[in-house]
């Protein structure tokens, strides 16, 4: 691919005096829009840096393989949750999204998968009515999501969480008694653990974080026994889970581990107290977490801003993080989400729109000395 397709920026930075020989390099690479299409958004990234997203206005799935032209794969034709779908397994072999299929005089929503030579195939073994996939295991063998089963009594449809494997087909995950809406958004390899949320009642549409172990649901609660917001992502065995704050009383994003339970990720030093935070995905060891926060900018109004979190440097506004390494990107955007990360924590995916409302897509690669990276970017910013 010719260099005109990319804008790359990088800066090698020395650490503090205690480790003068150690360096970190941050590289930002713009992802081009495929020829003949208006624009594109991105959603997920595989371990080798392969990115998947959607082209607009058609809604087809597009794939960016490092070093190759972007490839429109078809599929999709739905615009559900741009920052979440399409999904891609971490080995890059499986892509999934929601599609519409004929259903009498109308259409029905159902997951479809792409595995290379076979093209797009409707997910077999579906049993629960209209369904969308919101999460995929790292190995691509398990899907989870939400479905609206047909109500024979004609009542309001209820969204229920589901899990799918080739062996079992689609199966409903358990609902917590009294809840009215549930979705699963991430799942471990093997499918034993899944994570997502429930809405507690018709009068309370807050998304409360939950997980399922062997199909049995349980709330995710903080050290005070209080609900956290929606669980959004996890590592390959869901021993590290991350999720969102909630509007009422607990706006911070969070990380859950079996050892420490819920740990809140904090806020940037100059944070708007009304901001609401969403952690999207952790690295495999949980030492790097990416996400976004929704806030009010005095010039732009309501905006999404990206963040990166590590134990050493805590939660940082992503544009500020890039600026510390000589990269001017995103500070004036009306929308910027860091929505995915590779398991090694070194490659991040950015989706957004600039001040002129033009869509932007980029991959950010962080290449530190391994001794630093093992402790989650334990370095001194410029």
N, C-alpha and C positions, 0 to 999 in steps of 0.2 A: 504494500500500500504506500502510495506516495506520501511524503511528509506533510503535504498541504491539507490532508484530512485531519490532522491532529494539532492541537496546541499543547505543548508540553512545557512544564515549568518545574525546576528542581533547584534545591540548594542543599549542599552538604554542610552540616552544622556540627561544630565541636561541642562536646559536653563541658560541664563545669570543671574546675581546676582539679578535682579529685580524680578525674578520669580523662586527662587531656588527649589521650590517643584514640578515644572512642568517638564515633561519628554516626549521624543519622542522615539519610537522604530521603526527601519527600518529593515525589514526582506526581504531577497531575496530567492526565491525558484526556482530552475531549473525545467523545464518541460521535462519529459523524452520522447524519441522517442518511439512510439508504437513497441512492439515486432514484428520482421519480416520485418521492414521497414528501409530504409537507413537513412533518416533524415527527419526533419519537420521544417516548418516555422509557425509563428503565426500571426494573423491579428487583432482579436477583442476580447473584454471581456465583460461579462454580470455583472450585479450588484453583484451577489453572488460569483464572481471570476471565473465562468466558462469561458474557453478560447476556441476559435476555430482557426484552421489553416489548412494547407495542408501537407500531407506526400509526400515525394519525393522518387523515380521518378514517382510514379503512379499518383499523382495529386488528390487523394481522400481527402475529408474533414475529419479532425480529431477533436475530442472534448476532452478537459481535464476538468472534473468536480472535484472540490476540494475534496481530500480524496479518489478518485477512480482512477483506471487504465485508461490511455488514450484509447478512443474508436474511431475506424475508422468507419465513417458513410457512406462511399461511396460518390456518387455524384461527382460533379466537373469535373475532367479530363481536366481541363484547368488551365493555370498558369498565368492568367491575374492579374496583380497588387497584388503581394504577400502580401504586407503590408496593403492592403485594404480589400481584400476578402479572405475567406468568411466573411459575415456579421452575426451578432447575435443580437437579440433584447435584451434590458437591463434586461428583466425578464427571458431570456434564452429559451423562448418557440419556437422561430422561427429562423432558420438559412437559409441564402440565398447565392447563388453563381452563377457563369456562367457555363453552360454546353453546350456541342455540341450535336445536335440532327440530325438524318438523314434528308436530303433535296435533293431528287432526287439522282444524282450521287455524291453529296457532303454533306456538313454538314452546319448547321446554328447555330449561337450562340444565346442562350436564357437564361433568369434567371430561376432557379429552387429553390424551397423552401423545407425545412425539418421541420416538426412539430411533430416529435416523432413517434407515432404509424403508421402514414400513409406513412412513408418513404419519398423519394424524388418525387416531383411533378413539372412538368413544370408549370411555372406561367400562369394561365389562362388569357384570355382577351388581348393577345399580338397582336399588330396591326402595328408595326413600323419597321419590318425587324430585322436584327441582332441587339441584344441588350445585354447590361451588366448592372447589378445593382451595383451602387457604394455607395449607402446610404440607411439606414433603419431607420424609426422612432423608438424612444425608446420603444414604445409598440408593435412594430412588424407589425403594420397594414398598413403601407405605405412604398413603395419602390420608389427610384428614380435612374436615371442612364443616360446612353447615348445610342443612337440607330442610325444605318445607314439605313435609309429608302431606298427602292428600287427606283432608278431613271429611269423612263420610257424612258428618252432621252439618257440614257447611259453615262451620265456625271460622274464626280468624285463624290463619295459618300460624303454626308455631315452628320456630326454627330450632332444630335439634342438631347436636354434634354427631359426627360420624367418623368412622375409620375404615380404610379399605386396604386389603392385600389381595394378591392374585389367588391365594389359597382360600380365603374366606369370603371374598367379595365385599360389598359395602355392608357395614353393620352399625347400628346406632350405639353411641356411647351413652352411659348413664346420665340422667338428669338428677340434680339435687332437688329434693322434695320442695315444692312450692315455687320453683323457678319456672319462668315462662319462655325463655329464649336462651339457647346455648350454641356456641361454635367452638371448634377446635382449630388452632392456628399453627401448631408445630407438633412434631412427633419424633420419638426416638427411633433409631434403627431397631428393627424387630417389632416395633409397635406396642411394647409393654407400657410405655408412658407417653401421654399426650398432654398438651396444655392449651388453654384458651380462656373462656369466660362464660359466665351466666349473667342474665338480668334477673333480678330477684323477684319482681312482681310487675303486673301491668302498670302500676303507678311509679315504678322505679326503674328507669332504663339505664342506670349506671351499669357499666360493664365491670363486674367483679372477677378478679383473677381466680382460676381454678386449674387443677390438673386431674388427670385420670391415671390410675395405676391398675392395670389389668381390667380396664373398662369401668372401674368404680370411681366416681368423682369425689373430690374433696376441695374445699376452699383453700386458697393460699392466704395465710394471715400473717401479719407482722408480729413483732415481739410483744405488742400490747393486745394481741388478739383481734386486731382490726383488719378489715378487708383491704387489700391492695387493688389497684386497677387491673385491667385486662392483661393477661399473659400473652405475649406476642411471639417470642422466639426461644429456642433452646439449643444446646450443643447436641452432639450425636447421640448421647444417651439420656438427655434431659436431666443430667445431674446439675447443670447450670441453666436456670430459667430467667428470662428478663421480661419486663413488661412496663405498662404505662401507669402514670398517675391517674387520679380521678378528680373530678371537679370539686367535690365536697370534701375538703379537709385534708386531702393527701395528694398534692399535685406532682410529687417527684416520681420519676422513673425509679425502677428497683431491680435488684438482682437477688435471686434465691439460690442457695446451695443447701445440700443436706447437712453440711457441717455448721453453717452459720445462720440458716434461715434467711429471712428477708433483710437486705441491706439497702437503704435508700442511697441514690447516687448523688444527691446534692444538686446545687445549682451554680451557674457562673457567678462571679463576684458582683457583677452589675446587673443581675437578673431582675426582670420585671416580676414583682411578687404574684401577679395574676397568671404567669406562664404555666402551661400544662405540658408535661414531658412524656415522651414515648420512646422507650428503648425497643429497638427492632430486632437486633441479633447480637449474640456474643461470639467471640472467638471460642475455639474448642475448650481452652482452659479458663475462660471467663475473665481474663485479665484485660481484654479490650472489648468495649461495648459501643455500639453506634446507635444513633436515633435522631430525633428531632424534638423541638419544643415549639409550641404555638403561643405567640405573644402579640402584643400591639406595638407597632413601630410608629413613632410620632409623625413620620413622613409617609410611610407606605400603608399604614393601617394594619389590619390583621395579616400576619406573616407566619410562615413556618421557617425556623432556622435549625440547621443541623448541629449535632454535638458528637463528640468523642469522649469516652470515659476510660481512664486507667486508674489502678490503685495509687500510683505514684503522683499523678497530676490531676486526678479527680475529673469532674465534668468540665469540659471546655467547649465554648462555642466553636464550631468547626471552621468558620471563616477566620476567626482569631487564631486558631491553631495553624491554619495554612499561612497566615500572615507572618507568624513567628518563624516560618521557614522560607520567606521571600516570595510567597505565592499570593497574588491578589485575586481572590475568587469568592464571589458569593455575598460579600458584605452588603451590597446594594440590591440583592435579589429580593423579589417578593415572595419567593418560595424556594426552600432548599432543604432536602431530606437526605440524610445519610442512611440508606435503607437496607444495606446488606454488607457483609464482611466475609472474607475467606476464613476457614478454620484456623489458619496460622496467625490470623490477626494482622496481616501485612498489606492486604489489598481491600479497599473500601469502595463502595459504589454510591455515587451522588446523583440525585435526580432533582430538577428544579426548574425555575423560570426566572429570567433576569428582570431588571427594572422596566424593560420594554415588553414584558410578558412573553418573551420568546423562550421556548423550552431549551433547557441545558442538560447535558448528560456528561458525566466524567467518571473516570477511575482514578483513585488516588492510591499510590503505592508507597509504603513506608519501609525503608530498608535500613534497620539499625544493626549495630553490633549485637551479636547474640547475647552477650553478657548483660547488656542493657535491656534487651527485649524480654528476657526471662522474668523481669520484675515489672513488666507493663510500662515501657517507655520511661524508665527511671533516669531521666535526663533533665538538664536545666535549659528551658527555652531561651531563645534570644531575648 
